[in-house]
Amino acid sequence: MIIHIGDNNYIFEKDIIAILDKKAAEGTKKTREFISKIIEDNCLIGNLDLNTKSYIIVSDNSKTMIYTSNISSRALANRNNYE
């Protein structure tokens, strides 16, 4: 199944590792470090701006990437029946 995550981005459901709320993710040191490492490795897809509400961590077996989304993590999880 393909899921629309905003900003004309679509990802395969099978590739999703986690859907994280941006504020909650940035509230923990380990998660902040993980996200910073992904950004340093140029594996961030999307923009980090005031409209970013969630991070979607995906893996295609060769690389781990993070998509940003202006859609809340709860709405994305509902679209995905992820809860």
Secondary structure as GFF3:
##gff-version 3
##sequence-region A 1 83
A	DSSP	beta_strand	2	6	.	.	.	ID=ss1
A	DSSP	beta_strand	9	12	.	.	.	ID=ss2
A	DSSP	three_ten_helix	13	15	.	.	.	ID=ss3
A	DSSP	beta_strand	16	21	.	.	.	ID=ss4
A	DSSP	alpha_helix	22	25	.	.	.	ID=ss5
A	DSSP	alpha_helix	29	40	.	.	.	ID=ss6
A	DSSP	beta_strand	44	45	.	.	.	ID=ss7
A	DSSP	beta_strand	54	59	.	.	.	ID=ss8
A	DSSP	beta_strand	64	69	.	.	.	ID=ss9
A	DSSP	alpha_helix	73	80	.	.	.	ID=ss10
###
